[in-house]
Amino acid sequence: MFQVSERIKAIAPSMTLAISAKANELKAAGEHVINFGVGEPDFNTPEHICVAAKEALDKGYTKYVAAAGLPALKKAIVKKLKKDNNLDYEASQIIVSNGAKHSIFNAIFAVINPGDEVLIPKPYWLTYPEVVKSCGGIPEYIYATPRHGYKITAAQVKAAIRPQTKMLIFTSPNNPTGAVYTEDEIRAIAEVCVKHNIVVLSDEIYEKLIYGGETHFSIAQCSPEMKDLTIVVNGVSKSYAMTGWRLGYLACPEHLAKAISSFQSHSTSNVNTMTQYAAVAALEGDVKPMNEMIEAFGRRRNIMLEKLDGMKALGLDYVKPDGAFYVMLLCDKLYGKRYKGVKIRGSMDIADMLLTHKKVALTPGVCFGDDDAVRLSYALSAKDMLEGLEKIAEFASEVE
Ligand SMILES: Cc1ncc(COP(=O)(O)O)c(C=O)c1O
């Protein structure tokens, strides 16, 4: 018997594990479980992308390629960053990795020294603090409150900065809240970061999934100074329904890209070669399937919000999300009350009770550092969604 490293001990076990294990048990027992916990599009990868991967295989593109990415793919990413974000990068500033999650790990590993503080808006995507801790960094949270549309302000960032603050993790559109920051809000935050020399890890994985009239703006667009402090992270998982392919990328200043490239050459080498050819087809091919998927999400969002509007009288509330495919359902008004005689103490209890008694699975907000809400994904069919929301309403009406 030996001890695992202190580094790995710092990583918290996944809080969603117990809920998803129970949901799987119920499904295996033949129960119809409606799952609002999904974090990926329920659409197939568009045909032309699959064809590109098959062609790569047929042509024998099955060997190692450059660790930091296939030149053709880097070129496609450079073009995408210019076309969609008006950002100028050289291919040497792009690193292709095994999903945006891997890009985020690389970025934090390459920037954070033990003891450095990283500002993370809360609620947060649960991977961020664990990666920061695994690199010896210290997560410091800035509370994005529902009252402010789940958005942090420049003043909050300024107030949180200390001499040991090195990085801000910024996510717009946001998981879990669906918040989309406006250009003005982003410019104000950028001003503070430039003034205090704070590196911004800008997670833009949900860039394409925006509804309600907002548009995506990258913090790197604010100024050349801000761009020099920004690591833009993006990928194909969410926009092109390619979660299982595992391809993400980052764009950053040259000296950092060089360091990450060396590290990746010793850790994972290149992302699998067929996936990289598929990603070229995703970025350069027909956008119609992607747009259809986005429209479908938009329609479901409207259905969900309309239904949630009708549930306000039951003590449930929400902040209108403009992006991604999630909504945080505020349920703190039910805390302290009882369901079937059992006291409701927080979001984990709500999730557990809904699963046990209504066969509805969702993610408790406590997993994202916010116990006042539960997260509902609308990456499921409208039929299931309506049935599931009906059951949530039924549950809330039975709380005493
Ligand atoms: C905010 C955020 N960033 C990054 C990722 C990771 O995406 P990928 O599948 O590219 O690793 C996710 C996936 O859920 C996410 O929600």
PDBQT file of the ligand as one rigid body, heavy atoms in Angstrom, charges set to zero:
ROOT
HETATM    1  C1  LIG A 501     -17.583  25.592 -19.867  1.00  0.00    +0.000 C 
HETATM    2  C2  LIG A 501     -16.994  24.377 -20.497  1.00  0.00    +0.000 A 
HETATM    3  N1  LIG A 501     -15.726  24.428 -20.941  1.00  0.00    +0.000 NA
HETATM    4  C3  LIG A 501     -15.142  23.366 -21.507  1.00  0.00    +0.000 A 
HETATM    5  C4  LIG A 501     -15.813  22.175 -21.659  1.00  0.00    +0.000 A 
HETATM    6  C5  LIG A 501     -15.078  20.990 -22.244  1.00  0.00    +0.000 C 
HETATM    7  O1  LIG A 501     -15.365  20.732 -23.552  1.00  0.00    +0.000 OA
HETATM    8  P1  LIG A 501     -14.601  19.606 -24.361  1.00  0.00    +0.000 P 
HETATM    9  O2  LIG A 501     -15.608  18.538 -24.666  1.00  0.00    +0.000 OA
HETATM   10  O3  LIG A 501     -14.120  20.264 -25.607  1.00  0.00    +0.000 OA
HETATM   11  O4  LIG A 501     -13.490  19.099 -23.518  1.00  0.00    +0.000 OA
HETATM   12  C6  LIG A 501     -17.134  22.063 -21.213  1.00  0.00    +0.000 A 
HETATM   13  C7  LIG A 501     -17.868  20.779 -21.315  1.00  0.00    +0.000 C 
HETATM   14  O5  LIG A 501     -18.865  20.530 -20.679  1.00  0.00    +0.000 OA
HETATM   15  C8  LIG A 501     -17.742  23.200 -20.620  1.00  0.00    +0.000 A 
HETATM   16  O6  LIG A 501     -19.001  23.164 -20.179  1.00  0.00    +0.000 OA
ENDROOT
TORSDOF 0
